[in-house]
Every structure is written in C-alpha cells, then in structure tokens.
Amino acid sequence: MQIIDPRSGKPLTADTGSDSASTSDTPRAAVRPEDVIIELDASNIQQVLEASMQVPVLLGCYSPADTSCNTLLSVLEKLALEYAGTFLLSKLNVDANPEISAQLGVRAVPDVKLVSQGGLVDNFQGARPEKEVREWLGRYFPAPAEAPESPEEQAEAALAQGDAATAREIYQDLITQYPEHYAYQVALARTLVAEKRSDEARSVLDNLPPEERDAPAARGVRASIEFSERALSADEIAALGERDDSEAQFQRALRLVADGQYDAGLEALLTLMKQDRAYDDDAARKTLLQVFDALGADHPLTVAYRRKLFALLY
C-alpha cells in the first residue's frame, strides 16, 4: 500500500504491495519499518493527518524518558510491521513537540489515538500489554492471517502442556515490563502453584494491593493452593481401597480437583452433596463454590455446575 501526500502528490511512505497482496489467499508482502512507521513533527503533521483520508493513522504519543512509553512503542512498532500497511504508525515525541501535543489534546503519556478520515476514532492511555493492544486493534482491523502468539498465549500454552517453568519465566518478564498490571502477578502465582511452590505463590498474592488481593482471580489461586494442601496424596487415596463412605468420596473428589481434573471433581462433589448434604458441615457445597472461584465465573464448567447446583438446591 502506497500512502500519498494529498498536497504534494508524492509518496509519504514506500509502496508495501498492491491490494491483491493483502487478500486472504495471498500473504502480505513484508514491509520495512520506514514503510509504515513515521516520526511525527511540525514538518509532516499536516501530511500525515491528510493521509488519514486514505489509510488509518495510529498516533503514538510518548516521552523518551518514560519507560512505559518505550515499552508500548515497541509493541506498536511490532504490530505496525505485522499489520503490513493496514494502518500507518506515527510516533510523536511530546517533549520535543509540545505545541503539536497540545493541539492533539495529549494530557498524559503514553497516549495512543486512532485517526481516520481526518477525525479521532478512538484512543487509550497507559502502557497496555501486547494482548490488550491486539484486542483494541481488533475492534477496527482484521487480525493478520499469521499473527504470532502473544506472550500471554505462549505462557498459557506452556502451562497447558505442563511446562510451568516456561510460563513462570514469561510472566516474570511481563511483570517487569508492566509492574502495575496485576493480572500478571496472579498468573505468576498460578504457575508457582503448578510447580508446587505454594508458599511463594501465597507471598505473591499477599503483596498485591487489597482490592486485587480480594478479587475473584486471586481468590481462585488461593483456592487452588488450599486444594493442593488439603488433598490426600495419591498413595493415601489408593489406601482408601473400596471405601465408599462420604469421607472417602470427598477425599477422592478433592484429589481430582487438586490434580486439575475439575470436571470429574465437580461431578463427584455434586454427587456427594446429593447423597449426604450434612457431611462435614456442608463441605461438598462449600468446596464446589471454592472450585468456581478457582476456575472463574465465566469458565464453562463454572457456568454448567452453577446451574446444576441451583437445580439441586431449589
């Protein structure tokens, strides 16, 4: 895609390929940074804004002295190349261009504005992680056909494959980049639980701000820690033999939950609740609620078993 300066008729950026190159059947041509990234200043701001009549412009307003700005700019530059001409990234150094910054209404950095047809479409402030920036862009542009996994996706894939150490390293790196994005610290605690490092996981959660420490996500990880500490070992479960009393049923269910076999564990707890609601002061129902916390309110198993629990109670 070649972006033309409407005033001069000259190319504003290099040609990144014809329209046919961006179809789903044909991979986009690779682009160079200078094809899709421009440093904005007084000499070209008018051309860039006028260019937004032809292609959306992403304005990345930053201060070089701000670490969070530099982190976000790296993400924006990566995505500009990945989107290969779907939008033009224009970077504005607010320290060097205070008048332009004031004209654009920049009050704090980092500030990202999406401009199309000469008008503001949307904006956000603050250093958002790559996953959130991708989601924000996804409101307006189709994702590239071969978009690489975000760090969060890589961490979750590693955790799903049993490689908690790799997931932990990814989240530790994300925490360094985004220290106030507390979801990463909760995720780190979750990986520590998977590595059977419960004390470290609890310490991470204890150091969260109060509102984050008491939020559902953190409560869920605490519940996972409790499951792992309360459950009998595999050998102890085997020693129960053929026992089918309420205590044995509960311990087997707790072991299933601690091992991450949530579906089977929830079903076992629900069955126990039907058979012996009074067992250990309603322990089956209370544990069901703890598992819901651990999984999160939107998890399919939480939704399904909340319905079953409601039907049983009412």
C-alpha positions, 0 to 999 in steps of 0.5 A: 500500500502506497500512502500519498501526500494529498498536497504534494502528490508524492509518496509519504511512505514506500509502496508495501504491495498492491491490494491483491497482496493483502487478500486472504489467499495471498500473504502480505508482502513484508514491509520495512519499518520506514514503510509504515512507521513515521516520526511525527513533527511540525514538518509532516503533521499536516501530511500525515493527518491528510493521509488519514483520508486514505489509510488509518493513522495510529498516533503514538504519543510518548516521552523518551524518558518514560519507560512505559512509553518505550515499552508500548512503542515497541509493541506498536512498532511490532504490530505496525510491521505485522499489520503490513500497511493496514494502518500507518504508525506515527510516533510523536515525541511530546517533549520535543513537540509540545505545541503539536501535543497540545493541539492533539489534546495529549494530557498524559503519556503514553497516549495512543489515538486512532485517526481516520478520515481526518477525525479521532476514532478512538484512543487509550492511555497507559502502557497496555500489554501486547494482548490488550493492544491486539484486542483494541486493534481488533475492534477496527482491523482484521487480525493478520492471517499469521499473527504470532502468539502473544506472550500471554498465549505462549505462557498459557500454552506452556502451562497447558502442556505442563511446562510451568517453568516456561510460563513462570519465566514469561510472566516474570518478564511481563511483570517487569515490563508492566509492574502495575498490571496485576493480572500478571502477578496472579498468573505468576502465582498460578504457575508457582502453584503448578510447580508446587511452590505454594508458599511463594505463590501465597507471598505473591498474592499477599503483596498485591494491593487489597482490592486485587488481593480480594478479587475473584482471580486471586481468590481462585489461586488461593483456592487452588493452593488450599486444594493442593494442601488439603488433598490426600496424596495419591498413595493415601487415596489408593489406601482408601481401597473400596471405601465408599463412605462420604469421607472417602468420596470427598477425599477422592473428589478433592484429589481430582480437583487438586490434580486439575481434573475439575470436571470429574471433581465437580461431578463427584462433589455434586454427587456427594452433596446429593447423597449426604448434604450434612457431611462435614458441615456442608463441605461438598457445597462449600468446596464446589463454590471454592472450585468456581472461584478457582476456575472463574465465573465465566469458565464453562464448567463454572457456568454448567455446575452453577446451574446444576447446583441451583437445580439441586438446591431449589 
